[in-house]
Amino acid sequence: MPKILITDVVLRDAHQSLLATRMRTEDMLPICPKLDAIGYWSLECWGGATFDACIRFLKEDPWERLRKLRKALPNTRLQMLLRGQNLLGYRHYSDDVVRAFVHRAAANGIDVFRIFDALNDLRNLRTAIEATKEAGKHAQGTICYTVSPVHTIDSFVKMGKELVAMGCDSIAIKDMAGLLTPFVTADLVKALKDSVDLPLHLHSHSTSGLAEMCHLKAIENGCDAIDTAISSLAGGTSHPPTESMVAALRGTEYDTGLDLAAIQEIGMYFYQVRKKYHQFESEYTGVDTRVQVNQVPGGMISNLANQLREQNALDRINEVLTEIPEVRKDLGYPPLVTPTSQIVGTQAVFNVLTEKRYQTITNEVKLYLQGRYGAAPGPVNPTLQQQAIGNEEPIECRPADLLRPELARLTKEIEALATCEEDVLTYAMFPEIGRTFLEQRAAGTLVPEPLEPPPAPTGEPANSVPTEFNINVHGETYHIKVTGAGHKGKAERHFYFTIDDIPEEVVVETLDEWVLSGGTEGATARPAAGKRPKATQPGHVTTSMPGSIVEVLVKEGDQVTAGQPLLVAEAMKMETEIQAPIAGTVTAVYVSKGDAVNPDEALIEIIP
């Protein structure tokens, strides 16, 4: 048995799982020389949610991050996670976009493409695998492991054989939720190794507390490589610690040959870096055996908690975790990995926070039930499917076969802002935030989201923003210490502070009751979020969750029918249509594209 190979995920999946993907490039580069000297088989550093986080929150060019990492890690394979035909976005892209993206990623520094499909529909891997081979890079075909009545070891072995036939260079078992148990791992790895003559890699999250045992059983049964994370960003919803696995295998026939002391130095570096991102720490970073029931993957738990907190509904997370398996069953047991984890998770949130299940169905669930993401692994709920898509026949072909080439169109749409092909691909992945990013870059106004200072050593809450100052009012001096603040983006925001050591709380309410839309010419006034009329009448159109307006489909004076789509809103990165509750005439539109909206506000008024 050759030595076990290690892929370290500290630069991607580790902070995606524990810190909502917020680690900045500036905190990666200083440690790269030491990472490069270790001798890893590869370093996972790109793909997954990092592309989205770079342009949405960090205001970094993800392509520039890749180029900097390539330069800083000249001796190490760089690896990315690619969602097959989804690439790094949340929809299927045409084949010409997939090929262009893979070729540019390869040219900018990626050596290993770990390619998966959320439904294990291998038709959705074909183009990305072909493009990877064309670029002369390593194509790693991926099996998304999950548990359901329709997923068996035999079905996974069949997938492995198909990945060999597609030209893959290796195969990865992607246990994104930490569902594997040690003896199942042994059986699965042995079955694959007996049937497939390719190197086998295991990627398993530590959520359930079983990953290290799974790794060992996999190694004993022929697994060639394992994914780990530096200890200071390991465990919980992340991965087994690199140092622990190196130590466990040292002196055995599986010895990794890696320098444990050198890796420990890297661990101390990231121990300090992690403190910088304390505001993004999830409450769900320890062992959580509920994953064996709800199957929520590592990165999804921390993001789900953050999203529920933004909805002021974190106290209902257990209800959501209970609802997720029910939604998954209704959708034919898709594995919970991006984007299906978001699709299932967001629908579960809607089901919990609204009055009844499937009162609101997200656009993504409708697309899923149309077959636009691929074939569901098992039968879907026919009642839900009929409610979502009516009598429309689901598509049977590879979804991308229905897409026309779109790279030329995308290039034309963004040519005024794009300086290279990579800019076009950034826009292709996320048109709205991609355009905003490129506009801000051109204007020199890119500003990353602020990082809160570390909590004071006196035990104040982790989300506090301690600030002290004196203020003089009418000849009297007061000592003010701000100890905390509520969430931004609400009509009312709570601030906590002390005045001469006496604790106080104030609620700050915006005084701008109207905002302008439509630019400098022809601007119109409309109520700001929190200042719109309350939705009290049958013709008042409202939303069930806080979010933002993606598109307004009607204007004042339009005649509408009951059930007609009027708005498209986004909440938790998923879009939903808001429909007319009654038929009639649109008499007022209180929102425009990009507006923040809250439940119970009248966004549109309809008179019968």
C-alpha positions as CSV (number, residue, x, y, z in Angstrom):
1,M,0.0,0.0,0.0
2,P,1.6,3.4,-1.0
3,K,1.5,6.3,1.5
4,I,-1.8,8.0,2.0
5,L,-2.1,11.3,0.1
6,I,-3.5,14.4,1.7
7,T,-5.7,17.2,0.3
8,D,-5.9,20.1,2.7
9,V,-9.1,22.2,2.4
10,V,-8.1,25.0,4.8
11,L,-8.2,27.6,2.0
12,R,-11.7,26.7,0.9
13,D,-14.1,24.2,2.5
14,A,-12.8,24.7,6.1
15,H,-13.7,28.4,6.3
16,Q,-16.8,27.9,4.1
17,S,-18.0,25.4,6.7
18,L,-17.1,27.3,9.8
19,L,-16.9,31.0,8.9
20,A,-19.5,31.5,6.1
21,T,-16.7,31.6,3.5
22,R,-15.4,34.9,4.7
23,M,-11.6,34.4,4.8
24,R,-9.8,37.1,2.8
25,T,-6.9,36.6,0.4
26,E,-4.8,38.8,2.6
27,D,-5.0,36.2,5.3
28,M,-4.1,33.3,3.0
29,L,-1.0,34.7,1.3
30,P,1.4,35.1,4.3
31,I,1.2,31.3,5.2
32,C,1.5,30.1,1.6
33,P,5.2,29.5,1.6
34,K,4.8,27.1,4.6
35,L,1.8,25.4,3.0
36,D,3.7,25.0,-0.2
37,A,6.6,23.2,1.6
38,I,4.5,20.5,3.2
39,G,4.1,18.2,0.2
40,Y,0.3,17.9,0.1
41,W,-1.2,16.0,-2.9
42,S,-3.2,19.2,-3.4
43,L,-4.6,22.3,-1.7
44,E,-8.3,23.0,-2.2
45,C,-8.4,26.8,-2.5
46,W,-11.1,27.8,-5.0
47,G,-14.6,27.1,-6.2
48,G,-17.6,26.2,-4.1
49,A,-19.0,29.3,-2.4
50,T,-15.7,31.3,-2.5
51,F,-16.4,32.9,-5.9
52,D,-19.8,34.2,-4.7
53,A,-18.4,35.4,-1.3
54,C,-15.5,37.2,-3.0
55,I,-17.6,39.5,-5.1
56,R,-20.7,39.7,-2.8
57,F,-19.0,40.3,0.5
58,L,-15.2,40.6,0.3
59,K,-15.2,42.8,-2.9
60,E,-12.2,40.8,-4.2
61,D,-11.7,39.6,-7.7
62,P,-11.8,35.8,-7.4
63,W,-9.7,35.4,-10.5
64,E,-7.0,37.6,-9.0
65,R,-7.2,35.5,-5.8
66,L,-6.5,32.5,-7.9
67,R,-3.6,34.1,-9.6
68,K,-2.0,35.2,-6.4
69,L,-2.4,31.8,-4.8
70,R,-0.9,30.2,-7.9
71,K,2.2,32.5,-7.6
72,A,2.5,31.9,-3.9
73,L,2.1,28.1,-4.2
74,P,4.4,27.1,-7.1
75,N,5.1,23.6,-5.9
76,T,1.6,22.4,-5.0
77,R,-1.4,21.3,-7.0
78,L,-4.3,23.7,-6.7
79,Q,-7.7,22.2,-6.6
80,M,-11.2,23.6,-7.0
81,L,-14.7,22.4,-6.5
82,L,-16.9,22.7,-9.7
83,R,-20.6,22.1,-9.8
84,G,-20.7,20.5,-13.2
85,Q,-23.1,22.3,-15.5
86,N,-23.8,24.7,-12.6
87,L,-20.2,25.8,-12.5
88,L,-20.1,28.1,-9.4
89,G,-23.6,29.6,-9.8
90,Y,-27.1,28.4,-9.1
91,R,-28.3,27.5,-12.6
92,H,-27.2,25.5,-15.6
93,Y,-25.0,27.3,-18.0
94,S,-24.6,26.6,-21.7
95,D,-21.8,24.3,-22.9
96,D,-19.8,27.2,-24.3
97,V,-19.8,29.0,-21.0
98,V,-18.8,25.8,-19.1
99,R,-15.9,25.2,-21.5
100,A,-14.7,28.8,-21.3
101,F,-14.9,28.8,-17.5
102,V,-12.9,25.6,-17.2
103,H,-10.2,26.7,-19.7
104,R,-9.8,30.1,-17.9
105,A,-9.6,28.5,-14.5
106,A,-6.9,26.1,-15.8
107,A,-5.0,29.0,-17.3
108,N,-5.1,31.0,-14.1
109,G,-3.8,28.1,-12.0
110,I,-6.2,25.3,-11.2
111,D,-4.6,21.8,-11.6
112,V,-7.4,19.5,-10.2
113,F,-11.1,20.0,-11.0
114,R,-13.3,18.1,-8.5
115,I,-16.5,17.9,-10.6
116,F,-19.9,16.9,-9.1
117,D,-23.6,17.2,-9.8
118,A,-26.0,17.8,-7.0
119,L,-28.4,15.1,-8.3
120,N,-25.6,12.7,-9.3
121,D,-26.9,13.1,-12.8
122,L,-23.7,12.3,-14.7
123,R,-25.0,13.9,-17.8
124,N,-24.3,17.2,-16.1
125,L,-20.6,16.4,-15.7
126,R,-19.8,15.5,-19.2
127,T,-18.9,18.9,-20.6
128,A,-16.9,20.0,-17.6
129,I,-14.9,16.7,-17.7
130,E,-14.2,17.1,-21.4
131,A,-13.1,20.7,-21.0
132,T,-10.8,19.7,-18.1
133,K,-9.1,17.0,-20.2
134,E,-8.8,19.5,-23.2
135,A,-7.0,21.8,-20.8
136,G,-4.6,19.1,-19.8
137,K,-5.7,19.1,-16.2
138,H,-6.8,16.4,-13.7
139,A,-10.5,15.6,-13.9
140,Q,-11.8,14.2,-10.6
141,G,-15.3,12.7,-11.0
142,T,-17.3,12.9,-7.9
143,I,-20.0,10.7,-6.2
144,C,-22.2,12.7,-3.8
145,Y,-22.9,10.3,-1.0
146,T,-26.3,10.4,0.6
147,V,-28.7,8.1,2.4
148,S,-32.2,7.4,1.1
149,P,-34.3,4.5,-0.2
150,V,-33.0,5.0,-3.7
151,H,-29.3,5.3,-2.9
152,T,-27.3,2.0,-2.5
153,I,-23.7,0.9,-2.7
154,D,-24.6,-0.8,-6.0
155,S,-25.9,2.5,-7.4
156,F,-22.7,4.3,-6.3
157,V,-20.5,1.6,-7.9
158,K,-22.4,2.0,-11.1
159,M,-21.7,5.7,-11.0
160,G,-18.0,5.0,-10.5
161,K,-17.9,2.8,-13.6
162,E,-19.6,5.5,-15.6
163,L,-17.1,8.1,-14.4
164,V,-14.3,5.8,-15.6
165,A,-15.9,5.6,-19.0
166,M,-16.2,9.5,-19.1
167,G,-12.4,9.8,-18.8
168,C,-11.9,10.8,-15.2
169,D,-8.4,10.6,-13.7
170,S,-9.6,9.9,-10.2
171,I,-12.9,9.5,-8.2
172,A,-13.9,11.3,-5.1
173,I,-16.6,10.2,-2.6
174,K,-18.1,13.5,-1.4
175,D,-19.7,13.0,2.0
176,M,-20.8,16.6,2.3
177,A,-23.1,16.1,5.3
178,G,-20.9,13.7,7.3
179,L,-23.4,10.8,6.8
180,L,-20.9,8.0,6.3
181,T,-20.5,5.6,9.2
182,P,-17.2,3.6,9.6
183,F,-18.4,0.2,8.4
184,V,-20.5,1.6,5.6
185,T,-17.4,3.5,4.5
186,A,-15.4,0.2,4.5
187,D,-18.0,-1.5,2.3
188,L,-18.4,1.4,-0.1
189,V,-14.7,1.9,-0.6
190,K,-14.0,-1.8,-1.0
191,A,-16.8,-2.2,-3.5
192,L,-15.5,0.8,-5.6
193,K,-11.9,-0.4,-5.4
194,D,-12.9,-3.9,-6.6
195,S,-14.8,-2.4,-9.5
196,V,-12.9,0.7,-10.6
197,D,-9.2,1.0,-11.4
198,L,-8.8,4.7,-10.5
199,P,-7.3,6.5,-7.5
200,L,-10.0,7.0,-4.9
201,H,-10.3,10.0,-2.6
202,L,-12.6,10.5,0.4
203,H,-14.1,13.9,1.4
204,S,-16.1,13.7,4.7
205,H,-17.3,16.4,7.1
206,S,-16.9,15.9,10.8
207,T,-20.4,17.0,11.7
208,S,-21.5,13.7,13.2
209,G,-18.2,13.0,14.9
210,L,-17.5,10.0,12.8
211,A,-15.2,11.3,10.0
212,E,-11.9,10.3,11.5
213,M,-13.1,6.7,11.9
214,C,-14.5,6.7,8.4
215,H,-11.1,7.9,7.0
216,L,-9.3,5.1,8.8
217,K,-11.7,2.4,7.6
218,A,-11.5,3.9,4.0
219,I,-7.7,3.7,4.2
220,E,-7.7,0.1,5.4
221,N,-9.9,-0.8,2.4
222,G,-7.8,0.8,-0.3
223,C,-8.7,4.5,-0.3
224,D,-5.7,6.4,-1.8
225,A,-6.3,10.0,-0.5
226,I,-8.2,11.8,2.2
227,D,-9.3,15.4,2.7
228,T,-8.4,17.1,5.9
229,A,-8.3,20.6,7.4
230,I,-5.7,22.3,9.5
231,S,-6.7,21.7,13.2
232,S,-7.6,25.3,14.0
233,L,-10.2,25.2,11.3
234,A,-11.2,21.6,11.7
235,G,-13.9,19.6,13.4
236,G,-17.6,20.2,13.6
237,T,-19.0,21.0,10.2
238,S,-15.5,21.2,8.8
239,H,-13.2,18.2,8.4
240,P,-10.9,15.9,10.3
241,P,-7.7,17.7,11.5
242,T,-4.7,17.3,9.2
243,E,-2.3,17.0,12.2
244,S,-4.4,14.3,13.8
245,M,-4.6,12.1,10.7
246,V,-0.9,12.6,10.0
247,A,-0.1,11.5,13.6
248,A,-2.5,8.6,13.4
249,L,-0.9,7.2,10.3
250,R,2.7,7.9,11.3
251,G,4.9,4.8,11.5
252,T,2.4,2.6,9.8
253,E,2.3,1.3,6.2
254,Y,0.0,4.2,5.5
255,D,2.4,6.9,6.7
256,T,1.8,10.2,4.9
257,G,5.4,11.2,5.1
258,L,4.4,14.8,6.1
259,D,6.2,16.9,8.7
260,L,3.8,17.1,11.7
261,A,5.7,19.9,13.4
262,A,5.6,22.0,10.2
263,I,1.9,21.5,9.9
264,Q,1.4,22.5,13.5
265,E,3.1,25.8,12.8
266,I,0.5,26.4,10.1
267,G,-2.2,25.5,12.6
268,M,-1.1,28.2,15.0
269,Y,-1.2,30.8,12.2
270,F,-4.8,30.0,11.4
271,Y,-5.6,29.9,15.1
272,Q,-4.9,33.6,15.2
273,V,-6.6,34.3,11.8
274,R,-9.8,32.7,12.9
275,K,-10.3,35.3,15.6
276,K,-10.5,38.0,13.0
277,Y,-13.7,36.4,11.7
278,H,-15.5,35.8,15.0
279,Q,-18.6,37.6,13.8
280,F,-19.2,34.8,11.3
281,E,-18.8,31.9,13.7
282,S,-21.8,29.7,13.6
283,E,-23.4,28.3,16.8
284,Y,-23.4,25.0,15.0
285,T,-19.7,24.2,14.8
286,G,-19.5,21.3,17.3
287,V,-20.5,17.7,16.9
288,D,-24.2,17.5,15.8
289,T,-25.5,13.9,15.5
290,R,-28.8,15.3,14.2
291,V,-27.1,15.3,10.8
292,Q,-27.8,11.5,10.7
293,V,-31.5,12.4,10.6
294,N,-31.7,15.8,8.8
295,Q,-28.7,15.3,6.5
296,V,-27.8,19.0,6.5
297,P,-24.2,19.4,5.1
298,G,-21.4,21.3,6.7
299,G,-21.5,24.6,4.9
300,M,-25.3,24.7,4.9
301,I,-25.7,24.6,8.7
302,S,-23.6,27.8,9.4
303,N,-25.2,29.6,6.4
304,L,-28.7,28.5,7.4
305,A,-28.2,29.8,11.0
306,N,-27.0,33.1,9.6
307,Q,-29.9,33.4,7.2
308,L,-32.5,32.6,10.0
309,R,-30.8,35.1,12.2
310,E,-31.3,37.7,9.5
311,Q,-35.0,36.8,9.5
312,N,-35.1,37.1,13.3
313,A,-36.1,33.5,13.4
314,L,-33.0,31.7,14.7
315,D,-35.2,30.2,17.5
316,R,-37.0,28.1,14.8
317,I,-33.9,26.4,13.4
318,N,-35.0,23.0,15.0
319,E,-38.3,23.2,13.1
320,V,-36.4,23.9,9.9
321,L,-34.1,21.0,10.5
322,T,-37.1,18.7,11.0
323,E,-38.8,20.0,7.9
324,I,-35.7,19.6,5.6
325,P,-36.0,15.7,5.3
326,E,-39.7,16.1,4.5
327,V,-39.0,18.5,1.7
328,R,-36.2,16.3,0.5
329,K,-38.6,13.3,0.3
330,D,-41.1,15.4,-1.6
331,L,-38.4,16.2,-4.2
332,G,-37.3,12.6,-4.7
333,Y,-34.4,12.5,-2.2
334,P,-31.8,14.8,-3.8
335,P,-28.4,14.8,-2.1
336,L,-28.0,17.9,0.0
337,V,-25.2,19.8,-1.7
338,T,-25.1,23.1,-3.5
339,P,-27.4,24.1,-5.1
340,T,-29.9,21.4,-4.0
341,S,-29.1,22.1,-0.3
342,Q,-30.1,25.7,-0.8
343,I,-33.2,24.7,-2.8
344,V,-34.4,22.3,-0.1
345,G,-33.2,24.4,2.8
346,T,-34.9,27.6,1.6
347,Q,-38.2,25.8,0.8
348,A,-38.1,24.3,4.3
349,V,-37.6,27.8,5.8
350,F,-40.6,29.1,3.8
351,N,-42.7,26.1,4.9
352,V,-41.9,26.8,8.6
353,L,-42.2,30.6,8.5
354,T,-45.4,30.8,6.5
355,E,-48.8,29.7,7.5
356,K,-48.8,26.3,5.7
357,R,-46.4,24.1,3.8
358,Y,-45.8,25.1,0.2
359,Q,-48.0,28.2,0.5
360,T,-45.0,29.8,-1.2
361,I,-42.9,27.7,-3.7
362,T,-39.6,29.1,-4.7
363,N,-38.8,29.5,-8.4
364,E,-35.9,27.1,-7.9
365,V,-38.2,24.3,-6.6
366,K,-40.4,24.9,-9.7
367,L,-37.4,24.6,-12.0
368,Y,-36.3,21.5,-10.1
369,L,-39.7,19.9,-10.6
370,Q,-39.6,20.8,-14.3
371,G,-36.4,18.8,-14.6
372,R,-34.2,21.9,-15.3
373,Y,-31.5,20.7,-12.9
374,G,-31.5,17.1,-14.1
375,A,-33.3,13.9,-13.2
376,A,-34.4,13.5,-9.6
377,P,-32.9,10.4,-7.9
378,G,-36.3,9.1,-6.9
379,P,-40.0,9.7,-7.5
380,V,-41.2,13.2,-6.6
381,N,-44.5,14.1,-4.8
382,P,-47.0,14.3,-7.7
383,T,-49.3,16.7,-5.8
384,L,-46.5,19.1,-5.2
385,Q,-45.3,18.8,-8.8
386,Q,-48.7,19.6,-10.1
387,Q,-49.1,22.5,-7.8
388,A,-45.7,23.9,-8.9
389,I,-45.8,23.4,-12.6
390,G,-49.4,22.6,-13.4
391,N,-49.9,20.2,-16.3
392,E,-46.5,20.9,-17.9
393,E,-44.5,17.8,-18.8
394,P,-41.1,17.6,-17.1
395,I,-38.2,17.6,-19.5
396,E,-36.4,14.3,-20.0
397,C,-33.2,15.4,-21.8
398,R,-29.9,16.8,-20.4
399,P,-31.1,20.3,-19.3
400,A,-28.1,22.0,-21.0
401,D,-29.3,20.5,-24.3
402,L,-32.1,23.1,-24.2
403,L,-29.7,26.0,-23.8
404,R,-28.4,28.0,-26.7
405,P,-24.8,29.3,-26.7
406,E,-24.7,32.4,-24.5
407,L,-21.1,33.5,-24.1
408,A,-21.3,36.0,-27.0
409,R,-24.5,37.5,-25.6
410,L,-23.0,37.8,-22.1
411,T,-19.8,39.4,-23.6
412,K,-21.9,42.0,-25.4
413,E,-24.0,42.7,-22.3
414,I,-21.0,43.5,-20.1
415,E,-18.5,44.8,-22.7
416,A,-18.5,48.3,-21.3
417,L,-17.2,47.0,-17.9
418,A,-15.3,43.9,-18.8
419,T,-11.5,44.1,-19.3
420,C,-10.9,40.4,-20.0
421,E,-12.7,37.1,-20.5
422,E,-12.6,36.5,-16.8
423,D,-14.8,39.5,-16.1
424,V,-17.4,38.2,-18.6
425,L,-17.4,34.9,-16.7
426,T,-17.8,36.7,-13.4
427,Y,-20.9,38.4,-14.8
428,A,-22.1,35.1,-16.2
429,M,-22.0,33.5,-12.8
430,F,-23.9,36.2,-10.9
431,P,-25.3,38.9,-13.3
432,E,-26.6,41.3,-10.6
433,I,-23.8,41.2,-8.1
434,G,-21.2,40.6,-10.8
435,R,-22.3,43.8,-12.6
436,T,-22.3,45.7,-9.3
437,F,-18.8,44.4,-8.5
438,L,-17.4,45.4,-11.9
439,E,-19.1,48.9,-11.7
440,Q,-17.6,49.5,-8.3
441,R,-14.2,48.3,-9.4
442,A,-14.3,50.7,-12.4
443,A,-15.3,53.5,-10.0
444,G,-12.7,52.6,-7.4
445,T,-15.4,52.2,-4.8
446,L,-14.9,48.5,-3.8
447,V,-15.2,48.3,0.0
448,P,-15.4,44.9,1.8
449,E,-18.0,44.3,4.4
450,P,-16.7,45.6,7.8
451,L,-15.1,43.2,10.3
452,E,-16.2,43.7,13.9
453,P,-13.4,44.2,16.4
454,P,-12.8,41.2,18.7
455,P,-15.0,41.1,21.8
456,A,-13.6,42.8,24.9
457,P,-11.9,40.4,27.3
458,T,-14.5,41.1,30.0
459,G,-16.8,38.5,28.5
460,E,-19.1,40.7,26.3
461,P,-21.0,39.0,23.6
462,A,-19.2,37.9,20.5
463,N,-21.2,40.3,18.3
464,S,-20.5,43.4,20.4
465,V,-18.9,46.5,18.9
466,P,-17.3,48.1,22.0
467,T,-16.8,51.8,21.6
468,E,-16.1,54.3,24.4
469,F,-16.3,58.1,24.3
470,N,-17.4,61.1,26.3
471,I,-20.2,63.4,25.2
472,N,-21.0,66.9,26.4
473,V,-24.7,67.9,26.3
474,H,-25.8,71.3,27.8
475,G,-22.7,71.6,29.9
476,E,-23.0,68.0,31.3
477,T,-20.4,65.4,30.4
478,Y,-21.4,61.7,30.1
479,H,-19.3,58.6,29.6
480,I,-20.8,56.5,26.8
481,K,-19.8,52.9,26.1
482,V,-21.5,51.1,23.2
483,T,-21.7,47.4,24.0
484,G,-23.7,46.0,21.1
485,A,-26.0,46.6,18.1
486,G,-28.8,44.8,16.5
487,H,-28.8,43.6,12.9
488,K,-28.5,46.1,10.1
489,G,-31.0,46.4,7.3
490,K,-34.1,46.6,9.5
491,A,-36.5,49.5,9.7
492,E,-35.7,49.7,13.4
493,R,-32.3,48.9,14.9
494,H,-31.5,48.3,18.6
495,F,-28.3,49.7,20.2
496,Y,-27.0,48.8,23.6
497,F,-24.7,51.0,25.7
498,T,-24.0,52.4,29.1
499,I,-24.3,56.0,30.3
500,D,-22.0,56.5,33.3
501,D,-22.1,52.7,33.8
502,I,-25.9,52.6,33.7
503,P,-27.1,50.1,31.0
504,E,-29.5,51.6,28.4
505,E,-31.1,50.5,25.2
506,V,-32.4,52.6,22.3
507,V,-34.2,51.8,19.1
508,V,-33.1,53.8,16.1
509,E,-35.7,54.3,13.4
510,T,-35.0,55.7,10.0
511,L,-36.5,59.1,9.4
512,D,-36.3,58.9,5.6
513,E,-39.9,57.8,4.9
514,W,-39.4,58.1,1.1
515,V,-36.6,57.2,-1.2
516,L,-36.0,58.0,-4.9
517,S,-35.8,55.5,-7.7
518,G,-35.2,55.8,-11.4
519,G,-31.9,57.7,-11.4
520,T,-31.4,61.4,-11.7
521,E,-33.9,61.9,-14.5
522,G,-37.6,60.9,-14.1
523,A,-37.0,59.8,-10.5
524,T,-40.1,58.7,-8.6
525,A,-40.6,58.6,-4.8
526,R,-41.8,55.6,-3.0
527,P,-41.8,54.5,0.7
528,A,-38.7,53.1,2.2
529,A,-38.7,49.6,3.8
530,G,-40.6,49.8,7.0
531,K,-42.5,52.9,5.9
532,R,-44.9,51.3,3.4
533,P,-48.6,50.9,4.2
534,K,-49.4,47.9,6.3
535,A,-50.9,45.0,4.3
536,T,-54.5,45.0,5.7
537,Q,-56.7,44.7,2.6
538,P,-57.4,41.7,0.3
539,G,-55.7,43.6,-2.6
540,H,-52.5,44.4,-0.7
541,V,-49.6,42.4,-2.1
542,T,-47.0,41.4,0.4
543,T,-44.1,39.0,1.0
544,S,-43.8,36.2,3.6
545,M,-40.2,36.8,4.3
546,P,-37.7,39.7,4.4
547,G,-35.8,40.0,1.2
548,S,-35.1,42.2,-1.8
549,I,-37.0,42.9,-5.0
550,V,-35.4,41.3,-8.1
551,E,-38.0,42.4,-10.7
552,V,-41.2,44.3,-10.8
553,L,-43.5,42.8,-13.4
554,V,-46.4,45.3,-13.4
555,K,-47.1,49.1,-13.3
556,E,-49.9,51.3,-12.1
557,G,-53.0,51.0,-14.2
558,D,-52.3,47.4,-15.3
559,Q,-55.2,44.9,-15.2
560,V,-54.2,41.7,-13.4
561,T,-55.8,38.3,-12.7
562,A,-55.7,36.4,-9.4
563,G,-52.5,34.3,-9.2
564,Q,-50.7,36.4,-11.8
565,P,-47.0,37.0,-11.0
566,L,-46.4,40.6,-10.0
567,L,-43.0,40.7,-8.4
568,V,-39.9,38.5,-8.1
569,A,-38.3,38.6,-4.7
570,E,-35.1,37.1,-3.3
571,A,-34.6,35.7,0.2
572,M,-31.8,33.5,1.3
573,K,-30.4,33.6,-2.3
574,M,-33.5,31.9,-3.7
575,E,-36.1,33.7,-5.8
576,T,-39.9,33.5,-5.5
577,E,-42.7,34.9,-7.5
578,I,-45.2,37.1,-5.5
579,Q,-48.6,36.7,-7.1
580,A,-51.8,38.7,-7.2
581,P,-54.1,37.8,-4.3
582,I,-57.2,39.1,-6.3
583,A,-58.1,40.2,-9.8
584,G,-58.3,43.9,-10.5
585,T,-56.4,47.1,-11.3
586,V,-53.0,48.0,-10.0
587,T,-53.4,51.3,-8.2
588,A,-50.0,51.7,-6.5
589,V,-46.6,50.2,-6.7
590,Y,-44.4,50.9,-3.7
591,V,-41.3,49.1,-4.7
592,S,-38.6,49.1,-7.4
593,K,-35.8,46.6,-8.3
594,G,-33.3,46.3,-5.5
595,D,-35.5,47.5,-2.7
596,A,-35.5,45.7,0.7
597,V,-38.9,44.5,1.8
598,N,-40.4,43.1,4.9
599,P,-43.4,40.9,5.7
600,D,-46.8,42.6,6.2
601,E,-45.9,45.6,4.1
602,A,-48.1,46.5,1.1
603,L,-45.8,46.3,-1.9
604,I,-48.5,46.7,-4.5
605,E,-52.1,47.7,-4.2
606,I,-54.9,46.2,-6.3
607,I,-58.5,47.4,-6.4
608,P,-61.1,44.9,-7.7
